């Protein structure tokens, strides 16, 4: 049975070539950073182990985040695909506290931009994250912001180092 799960079917559709642009994300990352005191929560250190891997067949990337924000556990799993008609990477997130989210990832030159909504204490708010790669792809940065009264406020600033 294991062979059936790992052997590619020659009749299966070929993954969109744009999915290969996700290759810099693939691997295991040690993430550290800060959550700033905002409407979304108090100041706290952020640390996590993240993995990004190809789902067999190459049509999706599976992202797993396991860590802590301060003393609280934080975890999610995401499945990222590619929408050829819109030229973007939609994905769905499932969080350890039972929430779910829908996000869009877009490549913007040498960086990536993630957008979506976050269910905060005062209700849903628009969120974006600017993602960049440094040190030959061995370091990934992320600045998370939410919209408050027409302005963007940074609530997370993180840096991840690739370990494999």
C-alpha atoms as one frame of an Amber mdcrd trajectory, in Angstrom:
protein
   0.000   0.000   0.000   2.855   2.406   0.789   4.109   2.091  -2.803   0.708
   3.241  -4.094   0.976   6.393  -1.966   4.482   7.320  -3.074   4.545   6.341
  -6.758   3.493   9.109  -9.126   0.749   8.225 -11.591   1.919   9.034 -15.139
  -1.698   9.880 -16.054  -2.017  12.429 -13.226  -2.080  16.136 -14.122   1.274
  17.916 -14.068   1.619  20.528 -11.309   1.571  24.176 -12.392   5.179  25.279
 -13.021   4.555  28.329 -10.801   4.425  25.995  -7.808   8.184  25.476  -8.170
   8.570  29.131  -7.153   7.655  27.942  -3.640  10.927  25.966  -3.456  12.706
  28.577  -1.222  10.155  27.824   1.520  10.779  24.056   1.492  12.653  22.754
   4.528  12.758  23.006   8.297  13.024  26.436   9.900  13.751  27.654  13.434
  11.663  30.792  13.936  12.209  33.498  16.562  10.741  36.923  16.978   8.506
  39.260  18.882   4.811  39.890  19.240   4.293  43.573  19.997   1.644  44.886
  22.383  -1.348  45.770  20.159  -5.092  45.241  19.995  -4.302  41.638  18.980
  -2.396  40.752  22.148   0.329  41.618  24.614   4.067  41.747  24.027   5.643
  38.290  23.999   8.495  36.347  22.455   7.585  34.085  19.512   9.433  30.858
  18.813   8.540  27.906  16.645   9.698  25.055  14.518   8.269  25.228  10.992
   8.310  22.744   8.169   7.337  23.269   4.546   7.184  20.163   2.361   5.744
  19.058  -0.949   2.681  16.849  -0.809   3.298  13.760  -2.931   2.480  14.674
  -6.528   3.824  18.234  -6.216   0.478  20.069  -6.449   0.519  21.438  -2.885
   2.901  22.573  -0.151   2.107  21.543   3.424   3.246  23.989   6.122   3.337
  23.097   9.787   4.000  25.589  12.616   4.582  24.342  16.192   5.672  26.812
  18.841   4.833  29.324  21.527   3.797  32.942  21.789   4.944  33.821  25.276
   3.743  30.983  27.491   0.905  29.982  25.162   1.178  27.133  22.653   0.687
  28.153  19.019   0.297  25.706  16.168  -1.230  25.460  12.729  -1.188  23.409
   9.587  -1.666  24.870   6.118  -2.123  23.516   2.617  -0.887  25.895  -0.098
  -1.763  25.528  -3.778  -1.656  27.665  -6.916  -4.572  29.321  -8.734  -3.491
  29.716 -12.366  -6.447  31.958 -13.287  -5.620  34.492 -10.542  -1.840  34.028
 -10.504  -1.717  33.588  -6.730  -1.224  30.948  -4.066  -4.379  30.410  -1.968
  -4.223  28.392   1.210  -6.261  27.321   4.161  -5.026  27.337   7.746  -6.228
  25.227  10.664  -5.161  26.498  14.109  -4.672  24.638  17.387  -7.489  26.669
  19.012 -10.090  25.491  16.481 -10.102  28.556  14.222  -9.636  28.389  10.471
  -8.434  30.980   7.991  -8.130  31.575   4.283  -5.079  33.414   2.992  -3.531
  34.481  -0.309   0.216  34.434  -0.968   1.565  36.504  -3.867   5.061  36.713
  -5.213   6.162  40.329  -5.531   9.578  40.436  -7.161  12.180  39.193  -4.679
   9.694  38.906  -1.836   6.263  37.498  -1.040   3.142  39.108   0.409   0.550
  37.209   2.424  -2.920  38.712   2.939  -6.058  37.614   4.743  -8.188  38.212
   7.817  -7.423  37.502  11.439 -10.146  36.930  14.027  -8.975  39.191  16.832
 -10.664  40.167  20.118 -12.651  42.959  18.380 -13.611  40.806  15.372 -12.040
  40.130  11.991  -9.347  42.500  10.779  -7.311  42.639   7.576  -3.768  41.298
   7.948  -0.712  41.279   5.702   2.801  39.937   5.996   5.865  40.900   3.956
   8.117  37.839   3.578  11.707  38.079   2.427  14.670  35.748   2.019  18.260
  36.626   2.953  21.658  34.934   3.280  21.275  32.910   0.099  17.830  31.667
   1.125  18.936  30.426   4.554  17.066  33.178   6.440  13.397  34.132   6.043
  11.944  37.293   7.560   8.321  38.199   8.173   6.726  41.441   9.305   3.070
  40.945  10.179   0.704  43.937  10.211  -3.004  44.458  10.765  -5.205  47.319
   9.660  -6.430  49.670  12.382  -8.273  52.908  11.543  -6.881  52.961   7.998
  -3.241  52.479   9.075  -1.074  49.349   9.160   0.240  48.364  12.614   3.032
  45.804  13.055   2.135  43.095  15.556   4.751  40.404  14.790   8.298  40.599
  13.530   9.956  37.218  13.012  13.122  35.725  11.569  13.517  32.062  10.644
  16.772  30.227   9.987  16.757  27.146   7.764  18.071  24.080   9.550  17.558
  21.591   6.702
